Amino acid sequence: MEVGLLALFTYTGEDEMLEDAPFTIEQFYKFIGEKKLMAAKCNKCDTLLVPPRPLCMRCFSTDFSWVELKNRGKLLTYTVIYIAPPQFQSDTPYAYGIIELEDGPRLPGMIRNMKPEEIRVGMELVVDFDVATPQNWPQWPRYFFRPS
Amino acid sequence: MLGKPLVSIISAGLSRFGKIKGISGRELFVEAAKEAFERCTALDPKKDIQALIIGQMSESFEHQGHIAPIISDWTGLLPTPAVRTEVACASSAAALRLGILAILSGFYDIVMVGGVEKMTERTTAEATEYLAMAADFPFEQWNGVTFPGLFALMATAHMHKYRTTEEQMAMVAVKNHHNATMNPKAHMQKEVTVDQVLGSKMIAQPLKLYDCSLISDGAACAILARPEIASKYTGNPVHIIGSGHGSDTAGLYERESLTSMRAIKLATKEAYRMANVKPEDINVAEVHDCFTIAEIIAYEDLDFCAPGKGGKLMKDGTTMIGGEIPANTSGGLKAKGHPIGATGIAQLYEVFLQLTGQAEKRQVENCEIGLTQNLGGSGSSCFVHIYRRG
């Protein structure tokens, strides 16, 4: 009986899983750990929220759905960081930029797998995932940008 | 007609700025407060000052939170009530804004506002980490951004959109370092050349060491009074006639523009309207040059010039002493120094000296109207204040 109940609770379709997922920053990073770039879509005004929020900043709605975003975007601006906080010092110099995703929202992050001198404003980059669990709080897996 | 005085500055004080070994933040604040008390002999601080509002960015530098009552105690003002304000690098301009509101509300007649930060006992990596806390944590800090990094993102975007050059940014540093040679309290009283700036160590491309403001120790304070009673305390007051405040998202990536800051524009509009002044009326300005690109963007968002023309305004010499709108006569954050929590009131202190004719070698001629612009974070907060000679 117990086994049956457990099975009932764990066997759910993906859509139901999504419905249960809270619209939190924590959940955004749980999806990153599953190599998914997800946004909360406001069911009232259609705004895509990255990160998800408990309240739509445009229309005050609290009614959202999860949508998976295409992991492609255009580089709006970038820098190469030489002096970093202690936890990033061993990565220096590292490139960091802001991309505008094909679906609209913007995302900041590290640009990896390319030489800093090859980076150009306007270039196409893809969002990739580093699912290793970092040791320091809050242990969120990381996404990063790389050339396609 | 100019806007009516909101409050009057009856005195102000500034500590030395720099790497001040062996002196804590509270002790530095006393240095600033002592100057303000000595400037205003008609004031009985213990009796007359009714409240203290103190800006400080981070308790991490000195492992000391709850700084406000400590400042009240160490300046000899206890039991005068005290509170701390925090909006990153604009923490003490926030104290000023709230000081103005406290007097306008009718609660108080005389309020002391100020700010302090003691930063230099920490390593550069530690300071970089504490400063980065003013950026959005989940997306910016977590991905390794730094404050120079955020302004570098704006610099890259500005260079891309408007063809602003690294030379134009370097000229901001050259100007502000030159001005600091005439300010005995400045952290770095040393000239630099464009080539030295361009050749200095890379911090966050395209920003180099000399594009960045200094990690400094320092404190600043001002004593505000209801305008009707200011003449009891000084014959030479400075009136604040405009105050503006704007807020924006924590994350730079969440903003519509990467080359202009909405918080500056909103604060500017509010302050100009209240003071009934136009940019061309400003005789002296202290603007937030945490990085050289920030001063160039500030020129544009303060309407000193059109969008994209900030680099040219710098190159034309308009903002040098002797130009139409001298900016950062004190040396700015760049060379006078940037003890974060003290900066907003330190800007006020320079305008106070200029409008009362006490700026000595760097005195701007015929100084009637001044402006300060203090930015928090990468543009999440901004305060603009307008001053006139009493």
Interface residues (C-beta under 8 A of the other chain):
Chain A: I25 Y29 P51 L76 T77 Y78 T79 V80 I81 Y82 I83 A84 P85 P86 Q87 F88 Q89 D91 P93 Y94 Y96 G97 I98 R106 L107 P108 G109 M110 P116 V121 W140 R142 F144
Chain B: T124 A125 E126 T128 E129 A132 P138 F139 E140 W142 N143 G144 V145 T146 P148 G149 A152 L153 M154 A155 T156 A157 H160 K201 M202 I203 A204 Q205 P206 L207 G251 L252 Y253 E254 L258
